[in-house]
């Protein structure tokens, strides 16, 4: 059988893992700096937990897991005969791979409510799965790095999460724009367009703005039943932007818009848009398609990356309500690890990594030298210094070839002469410099 991978998945070699861990460590350490605590949830959730939380398109992208054993024995035979997959699904599949980390977090909160603090700040770095069409920066299996706060509606946390975005991307050396909007502003604009009763359809259309542009969005509004006057008014508000005084007046003329403007002013007072290394701005075209957002929404775009969003998130007032745990407000953000990785690769933004963590490779010339090398190597490991021994007194050419393959920075040559003098011949692989050193000096050089 010819080996292959499922569509939209990848293997990661040692160097890729080291680069990915570099990203994860910066994100994790920043989360920890702000007091977020780690959790993990299963790869699979009950389908009833996942379905209906991401909109119709999201439901189509869920990976469903077939029931164990002979799953057709309990299948709905009428649905099977009619080839009605929607009706058949509940009888053959009860589980699905998680689509994101937010809905599992809501389920976790509900199940563990009695053991958690009133305000719970969590982070989670795990893979998710979506049956999307693979393309540049988009895979069917990928990691998300989430931070969420549950149990408070304070805008302090919106300001905090914007700072986290800013700090992480600044440390990674990626210049970004943090785009911000408010779902109540979107509700106000939908009302202006005469689509207040079609809010989800309106936001779904607006979410395509970056792809279809102003004219394409106008066509979407026309399809939803907007007359020409409403379309013109809506486009005028969106294209002028939030900083325009006339636009603010129009937004404040609706109850939803007035609430949103008030919260934006409060976020400004908290410094949400000031003192950041990166640009942060209100963008009226930002919709975020997920249906559970109720307040601020965020999206991060890399400068000249061509990869789209590097992260996103927002406020959700009652996500846990579906799990019989009502009135718990939350806000969270997510980092797109795969796109961040591709951005750093394209920008040569990673530090220099070696395939191996070992700082020295012992090269024995004979069996006695192998035993000598192993004792030295053990002592280095006990001192916390990553080291390894070539497993046999093979030809030096082969041993040097292995040293090159694992990219070890130094090699320790050991033969009868070195054993007799209780030293090793230490060679720097980069400079070619070689000299004899005793154990204590070797340890100091490798620390």
PyMOL commands that set and color helices and strands:
alter all, ss='L'
color gray80, all
select helices_A, chain A and resi 14-33+47-50+55-61+71-74+77-81+85-92+102-111+113-115+156-172+183-192+196-206+209-223+228-240+245-252+255-269+319-323+337-346+367-382+396-406+416-421+439-446
alter helices_A, ss='H'
color red, helices_A
select strands_A, chain A and resi 37-38+44-46+64-66+93-97+120-129+141-150+176-182+279-282+296-302+309-316+330-336+360-364+387-389+410-414+424-428+434-437
alter strands_A, ss='S'
color yellow, strands_A
deselect
rebuild
show_as cartoon
